[in-house]
Amino acid sequence: MLLDPVFWLFVLSVALLVIGVLGVVVATRRARRNERLGVPGMSPDLGSDFARIHELQTQVKRLGDEYDRLLAERDELETVLTRLAVLLEQADRAAAGLPTSTPEHAGRTTR
């Protein structure tokens, strides 16, 4: 009888049933304990989750502001470099004895 596979399948199914019932009991007790501690249906760690989300939103806003500042600085530096390129070109023309004129592309370049 102990070597019969049907017997062992039955024992295994009963063990799984007992484990399932114990899992439900433990989950129910934890849910009741959490309801006594705070808002029904919510875990006590939810407040810290909200604080973390707020912290991340603040960081995203700060990074967005820094991104905008860096874009403005990049545009300013690009304008300075364009102006320097025009001045260098005019200096080269003057050194070569060619007439100096402002090229059409001396303004701000667009991307």
N, C-alpha and C positions, 0 to 999 in steps of 0.2 A: 504494500500500500504506500510506503514512503517513496518508492521509486516511480510511482505513477505521475506523469506530467500534468494530468488534469488536477490532481490534488494540489500540486505546487502552483498552478495557475489560479486556483481558487484561493489559496493562502495569499498569493501576491495581490489579487484583487481586493481581498478583505483588508490587507495592510494599506493599500492605496486609498481605500475608502476611509479608513481610520485617520490617515494622514490628512486627507482632504477635510474631514470634519474638524480636526484639530486646527487646521489653518483658518477655517471660517471662524471658529471660536476665538482664536488669537486676534484676528483682524477685527472682529466685533468689539472685543474688549479694548483694543487700541483706539478704535473710533469713538467709543464712549468716553475714554479717558481724554482724548483730544477735545471732545465737545465740552467736557467739564472745564478744561483749561482755557478755552477761548471760543471763537466763533464756530458754530456748528458746521461741520463739513470741511473746515480749513485746518491745515496743520499749524502748529505754533511757530514754525520757521517762516511763515508767509510774510511776516513783518520784515524780517531780514532780507527776504527776496525783493520786497518792494523797495527797501533802502538801496539794495545793490542796483536795481533797475534805475532808480533815480540818479545814483552815482554815475552809472554808465551814460545816461542821457546828458548829464552835465558835462561829462568828458567829451561826448560826441559834439556838443555845442561848442566847447572850447576848441576842439580840433577843427571844426568848421570855421570858426573865427580866425584861427591861425592860418588855415588854408587861404582864406580871403586876403589876409595880410601878406602872405607869401606871393600870391598872384599879383597884387599891387606892386610889391617890391620887384618882382620879375619884370613887369611891364615898364617900370621906371628904369631899371638897369638896361633893358632892351633899347629904350629911347636914348639913353646915354651912349650906349655902344654904337647905335646908328649915327648919332651926331658925331662921335669920334671918327667913325669911318668916313663920313663926309669931309670932315676937317683934314684927315690924312690924305684923302684923294685930292683935295684942293691944294694941299702942301706939295704933293707929288707933281701936280700940274704946274704949280708955280716954279718948282725946282727945275722942271723940264722946259720951262719957257712957254708952255701952252696957256691959252686963255683960261682963266678959272670961271667956271659957271656952276651954279647949283644944279646937281642932277635931279631928275624928276622923282627918283625913288628915295630922296633924302628924308621924306616924312616917315611916319610910323608904319612899320610893316604889319600886315594882318596875317593871322594864321587860320 
